[in-house]
Each structure stands twice: as C-alpha cells, then as structure tokens.
Amino acid sequence: MEVFVNRKPVAVESGTSLAELLDRLGIAPDGTAAAVDNKVVPRDMWRQTIPAEGAKITVIRAVCGG
C-alpha cells in the first residue's frame, strides 16, 4: 500500500506500524514528533498505530541551534 510521509509517497506493507515505518526510513524517535492525518500520535502509541492506505504522515524533527 502507499502512504505519504511529508508529502512524499512511500510504499509499505499493510499492517506496518508507524514505529516500523519511521525506523525503516531511518528516522530516530528522539526529538521527533509524528502526526497521521493531522492528528498528533504520542510516541508511546507509535507501535500500535497502523496507518491506512493513503494516510498523510507528517514528521517533525527538533533542531538545535540559533
């Protein structure tokens, strides 16, 4: 199936959790926030969250500096 991560299409197997998807994309959970279809998903729910076909996933990474 296909989902969109920061507006880019990504092919994933059905049943892939948000945590598995982010891990596969090399996105570390520390300093990262994720939303599925404009709803923020708490980090402790990433393993239970299974995005649906066509889901729009937004990933935001904290950046230090000034």
MDTraj code that builds the backbone (N, CA, C; nanometers):
import mdtraj as md
import numpy as np

residues = "MET GLU VAL PHE VAL ASN ARG LYS PRO VAL ALA VAL GLU SER GLY THR SER LEU ALA GLU LEU LEU ASP ARG LEU GLY ILE ALA PRO ASP GLY THR ALA ALA ALA VAL ASP ASN LYS VAL VAL PRO ARG ASP MET TRP ARG GLN THR ILE PRO ALA GLU GLY ALA LYS ILE THR VAL ILE ARG ALA VAL CYS GLY GLY".split()
xyz = np.array([
    [0.0839, -0.1179, 0.0000],
    [0.0000, 0.0000, 0.0000],
    [0.0882, 0.1240, 0.0000],
    [0.0270, 0.2384, -0.0196],
    [0.1035, 0.3620, -0.0267],
    [0.0530, 0.4611, 0.0773],
    [0.1476, 0.5239, 0.1486],
    [0.1185, 0.6340, 0.2403],
    [0.2060, 0.7504, 0.1973],
    [0.1828, 0.8655, 0.2553],
    [0.2606, 0.9841, 0.2221],
    [0.3300, 1.0343, 0.3475],
    [0.4613, 1.0437, 0.3425],
    [0.5399, 1.0942, 0.4543],
    [0.5958, 1.2288, 0.4120],
    [0.5507, 1.3340, 0.4803],
    [0.5879, 1.4705, 0.4434],
    [0.5672, 1.4942, 0.2939],
    [0.4506, 1.4502, 0.2476],
    [0.4028, 1.4685, 0.1093],
    [0.4723, 1.3817, 0.0043],
    [0.5608, 1.2923, 0.0464],
    [0.6281, 1.2032, -0.0484],
    [0.5675, 1.0639, -0.0371],
    [0.5339, 1.0017, -0.1515],
    [0.4758, 0.8671, -0.1453],
    [0.5781, 0.7637, -0.0984],
    [0.5320, 0.6742, -0.0107],
    [0.6170, 0.5677, 0.0416],
    [0.5358, 0.4388, 0.0366],
    [0.5919, 0.3352, -0.0241],
    [0.5263, 0.2047, -0.0301],
    [0.5577, 0.1280, 0.0980],
    [0.4537, 0.0757, 0.1620],
    [0.4706, -0.0033, 0.2841],
    [0.3781, -0.1251, 0.2770],
    [0.4143, -0.2270, 0.3529],
    [0.3280, -0.3442, 0.3612],
    [0.2092, -0.3110, 0.4502],
    [0.0947, -0.3653, 0.4175],
    [-0.0234, -0.3479, 0.5006],
    [0.0065, -0.3991, 0.6407],
    [-0.0378, -0.3269, 0.7422],
    [-0.0146, -0.3672, 0.8797],
    [0.1123, -0.3117, 0.9407],
    [0.1878, -0.2328, 0.8637],
    [0.3107, -0.1715, 0.9153],
    [0.2752, -0.0617, 1.0144],
    [0.3360, -0.0673, 1.1329],
    [0.3082, 0.0355, 1.2339],
    [0.3841, 0.1636, 1.2010],
    [0.3418, 0.2699, 1.2637],
    [0.4097, 0.3979, 1.2471],
    [0.5549, 0.3860, 1.2920],
    [0.5794, 0.3172, 1.4038],
    [0.7166, 0.2979, 1.4537],
    [0.8020, 0.2226, 1.3523],
    [0.7476, 0.1170, 1.2937],
    [0.8224, 0.0389, 1.1944],
    [0.8522, 0.1224, 1.0706],
    [0.7556, 0.2006, 1.0281],
    [0.7739, 0.2858, 0.9106],
    [0.8848, 0.3873, 0.9339],
    [0.8796, 0.4571, 1.0467],
    [0.9815, 0.5581, 1.0750],
    [1.1194, 0.4944, 1.0894],
    [1.1252, 0.3777, 1.1518],
    [1.2519, 0.3062, 1.1650],
    [1.3064, 0.2702, 1.0272],
    [1.2207, 0.2206, 0.9405],
    [1.2623, 0.1844, 0.8047],
    [1.3148, 0.3051, 0.7269],
    [1.2593, 0.4214, 0.7559],
    [1.3031, 0.5438, 0.6883],
    [1.4253, 0.6062, 0.7549],
    [1.4734, 0.5440, 0.8636],
    [1.5918, 0.5946, 0.9318],
    [1.5645, 0.7153, 1.0186],
    [1.4416, 0.7292, 1.0648],
    [1.4039, 0.8432, 1.1476],
    [1.4029, 0.7975, 1.2931],
    [1.4956, 0.8504, 1.3712],
    [1.5066, 0.8156, 1.5130],
    [1.3926, 0.8809, 1.5907],
    [1.3413, 0.8127, 1.6925],
    [1.2296, 0.8697, 1.7679],
    [1.2667, 0.9889, 1.8558],
    [1.3916, 0.9963, 1.9006],
    [1.4319, 1.1083, 1.9858],
    [1.4245, 1.2395, 1.9087],
    [1.3561, 1.3363, 1.9659],
    [1.3446, 1.4670, 1.9024],
    [1.2507, 1.4692, 1.7832],
    [1.1642, 1.3677, 1.7725],
    [1.0745, 1.3569, 1.6586],
    [0.9295, 1.3561, 1.7051],
    [0.8451, 1.4271, 1.6324],
    [0.7005, 1.4228, 1.6532],
    [0.6378, 1.3729, 1.5242],
    [0.5275, 1.2997, 1.5365],
    [0.4612, 1.2466, 1.4175],
    [0.3107, 1.2655, 1.4285],
    [0.2495, 1.2946, 1.3147],
    [0.1040, 1.3072, 1.3070],
    [0.0555, 1.2227, 1.1902],
    [-0.0586, 1.1606, 1.2065],
    [-0.1217, 1.0839, 1.0994],
    [-0.2543, 1.1516, 1.0685],
    [-0.2708, 1.1918, 0.9441],
    [-0.3908, 1.2637, 0.9006],
    [-0.4230, 1.3805, 0.9943],
    [-0.3199, 1.4603, 1.0215],
    [-0.3293, 1.5835, 1.1006],
    [-0.3626, 1.5621, 1.2478],
    [-0.3428, 1.4399, 1.2991],
    [-0.3639, 1.4131, 1.4416],
    [-0.2317, 1.3652, 1.5004],
    [-0.1790, 1.4396, 1.5971],
    [-0.0524, 1.4038, 1.6600],
    [-0.0672, 1.2678, 1.7285],
    [0.0323, 1.1822, 1.7065],
    [0.0338, 1.0496, 1.7685],
    [0.1418, 1.0502, 1.8764],
    [0.1035, 1.0310, 2.0039],
    [0.2045, 1.0251, 2.1094],
    [0.3043, 0.9124, 2.0821],
    [0.4287, 0.9349, 2.1151],
    [0.5347, 0.8381, 2.0858],
    [0.5029, 0.6995, 2.1431],
    [0.4406, 0.6947, 2.2598],
    [0.4106, 0.5634, 2.3179],
    [0.2982, 0.4895, 2.2448],
    [0.2374, 0.5534, 2.1444],
    [0.1340, 0.4894, 2.0632],
    [0.1827, 0.4546, 1.9221],
    [0.3084, 0.4852, 1.8905],
    [0.3591, 0.4600, 1.7552],
    [0.3516, 0.3126, 1.7171],
    [0.3803, 0.2213, 1.8095],
    [0.3796, 0.0775, 1.7776],
    [0.2382, 0.0248, 1.7547],
    [0.1386, 0.0885, 1.8150],
    [0.0003, 0.0446, 1.7983],
    [-0.0707, 0.1145, 1.6829],
    [-0.0101, 0.2194, 1.6289],
    [-0.0738, 0.2980, 1.5232],
    [-0.0392, 0.2393, 1.3867],
    [-0.1428, 0.1947, 1.3151],
    [-0.1263, 0.1362, 1.1815],
    [-0.1900, 0.2322, 1.0811],
    [-0.1080, 0.3056, 1.0060],
    [-0.1648, 0.3985, 0.9077],
    [-0.2431, 0.3247, 0.7988],
    [-0.3520, 0.3847, 0.7561],
    [-0.4346, 0.3288, 0.6494],
    [-0.3777, 0.3670, 0.5125],
    [-0.4235, 0.2977, 0.4094],
    [-0.3873, 0.3303, 0.2718],
    [-0.4114, 0.4787, 0.2474],
    [-0.3120, 0.5472, 0.1919],
    [-0.3252, 0.6883, 0.1586],
    [-0.3076, 0.7842, 0.2753],
    [-0.2722, 0.7323, 0.3931],
    [-0.2557, 0.8190, 0.5105],
    [-0.1499, 0.9254, 0.4846],
    [-0.1754, 1.0416, 0.5390],
    [-0.0798, 1.1520, 0.5286],
    [-0.0078, 1.1637, 0.6623],
    [0.1212, 1.1310, 0.6618],
    [0.2018, 1.1304, 0.7832],
    [0.2956, 1.2484, 0.7807],
    [0.2930, 1.3282, 0.8867],
    [0.3807, 1.4424, 0.8983],
    [0.4828, 1.4126, 1.0069],
    [0.6103, 1.4273, 0.9737],
    [0.7178, 1.4035, 1.0682],
    [0.7926, 1.5345, 1.0895],
    [0.8068, 1.5735, 1.2165],
    [0.8752, 1.6962, 1.2507],
    [0.9922, 1.6614, 1.3406],
    [1.1109, 1.7089, 1.3040],
    [1.2330, 1.6840, 1.3823],
    [1.2757, 1.8116, 1.4507],
    [1.3058, 1.8016, 1.5792],
    [1.3574, 1.9164, 1.6529],
    [1.5009, 1.9430, 1.6094],
    [1.5348, 2.0695, 1.5929],
    [1.6689, 2.1085, 1.5505],
    [1.7231, 2.2087, 1.6515],
    [1.8421, 2.1851, 1.6998],
    [1.9064, 2.2762, 1.7938],
    [1.9915, 2.3769, 1.7173],
    [2.0073, 2.4911, 1.7743],
    [2.0909, 2.5914, 1.7111],
    [2.0257, 2.7277, 1.7191],
    [2.0907, 2.8238, 1.6623],
    [2.0325, 2.9569, 1.6734],
    [2.0720, 3.0455, 1.5614],
])
top = md.Topology()
chain = top.add_chain()
for i, resn in enumerate(residues, 1):
    res = top.add_residue(resn, chain, resSeq=i)
    for name in ("N", "CA", "C"):
        top.add_atom(name, md.element.get_by_symbol(name[0]), res)
traj = md.Trajectory(xyz[None], top)
